[in-house]
Amino acid sequence: MCEATAYLLNKDGEEELLLADVDVIEPEGEGKVRLVSIYGEQKVLDGRIKSMSLVNHRVVLTQN
């Protein structure tokens, strides 16, 4: 399986789980990111991608 786990970087610099089994990440309007899991769960975040590691299946996002 090639899904990723998305984390949100909080104001203390710690990563918090945002969404597991992410299949789709795409821009959603001005400054927003939409994530969709393989189960159809969706989250739209007012933020941006900070880093991605495809080998480790990790995506870290920050809020605007």
Contacts in CASP RR format, 6 or more apart in sequence:
PFRMAT RR
TARGET T0000
AUTHOR 0000-0000-0000
METHOD contacts of the structure
MODEL  1
MCEATAYLLNKDGEEELLLADVDVIEPEGEGKVRLVSIYGEQKVLDGRIK
SMSLVNHRVVLTQN
2 57 0 8 1.000
3 20 0 8 1.000
3 21 0 8 1.000
3 22 0 8 1.000
3 23 0 8 1.000
3 37 0 8 1.000
3 38 0 8 1.000
3 57 0 8 1.000
4 22 0 8 1.000
4 25 0 8 1.000
4 52 0 8 1.000
4 54 0 8 1.000
4 57 0 8 1.000
4 58 0 8 1.000
4 59 0 8 1.000
5 17 0 8 1.000
5 19 0 8 1.000
5 20 0 8 1.000
5 21 0 8 1.000
5 22 0 8 1.000
5 57 0 8 1.000
5 58 0 8 1.000
5 59 0 8 1.000
6 17 0 8 1.000
6 18 0 8 1.000
6 19 0 8 1.000
6 20 0 8 1.000
6 22 0 8 1.000
6 25 0 8 1.000
6 35 0 8 1.000
6 59 0 8 1.000
6 60 0 8 1.000
6 61 0 8 1.000
7 15 0 8 1.000
7 16 0 8 1.000
7 17 0 8 1.000
7 18 0 8 1.000
7 58 0 8 1.000
7 59 0 8 1.000
7 60 0 8 1.000
7 61 0 8 1.000
8 15 0 8 1.000
8 16 0 8 1.000
8 17 0 8 1.000
8 18 0 8 1.000
8 45 0 8 1.000
8 60 0 8 1.000
8 61 0 8 1.000
8 62 0 8 1.000
8 63 0 8 1.000
9 15 0 8 1.000
9 16 0 8 1.000
9 50 0 8 1.000
9 60 0 8 1.000
9 61 0 8 1.000
9 62 0 8 1.000
10 16 0 8 1.000
15 60 0 8 1.000
18 35 0 8 1.000
18 43 0 8 1.000
18 45 0 8 1.000
18 61 0 8 1.000
19 35 0 8 1.000
19 37 0 8 1.000
19 41 0 8 1.000
19 43 0 8 1.000
20 37 0 8 1.000
21 37 0 8 1.000
21 38 0 8 1.000
21 39 0 8 1.000
22 35 0 8 1.000
22 36 0 8 1.000
22 37 0 8 1.000
22 59 0 8 1.000
23 36 0 8 1.000
23 37 0 8 1.000
23 38 0 8 1.000
24 34 0 8 1.000
24 35 0 8 1.000
24 36 0 8 1.000
25 33 0 8 1.000
25 34 0 8 1.000
25 35 0 8 1.000
25 49 0 8 1.000
25 59 0 8 1.000
26 33 0 8 1.000
26 34 0 8 1.000
27 33 0 8 1.000
27 34 0 8 1.000
28 34 0 8 1.000
28 44 0 8 1.000
31 46 0 8 1.000
31 47 0 8 1.000
31 48 0 8 1.000
31 64 0 8 1.000
32 44 0 8 1.000
32 45 0 8 1.000
32 46 0 8 1.000
32 47 0 8 1.000
33 44 0 8 1.000
33 45 0 8 1.000
33 47 0 8 1.000
33 48 0 8 1.000
33 49 0 8 1.000
33 61 0 8 1.000
34 42 0 8 1.000
34 43 0 8 1.000
34 44 0 8 1.000
34 45 0 8 1.000
35 42 0 8 1.000
35 43 0 8 1.000
35 44 0 8 1.000
35 45 0 8 1.000
36 42 0 8 1.000
45 61 0 8 1.000
45 63 0 8 1.000
46 63 0 8 1.000
46 64 0 8 1.000
47 61 0 8 1.000
47 62 0 8 1.000
47 63 0 8 1.000
47 64 0 8 1.000
48 61 0 8 1.000
48 62 0 8 1.000
48 64 0 8 1.000
49 59 0 8 1.000
49 60 0 8 1.000
49 61 0 8 1.000
50 60 0 8 1.000
50 61 0 8 1.000
50 62 0 8 1.000
51 58 0 8 1.000
51 59 0 8 1.000
51 60 0 8 1.000
52 58 0 8 1.000
52 59 0 8 1.000
52 60 0 8 1.000
53 59 0 8 1.000
END
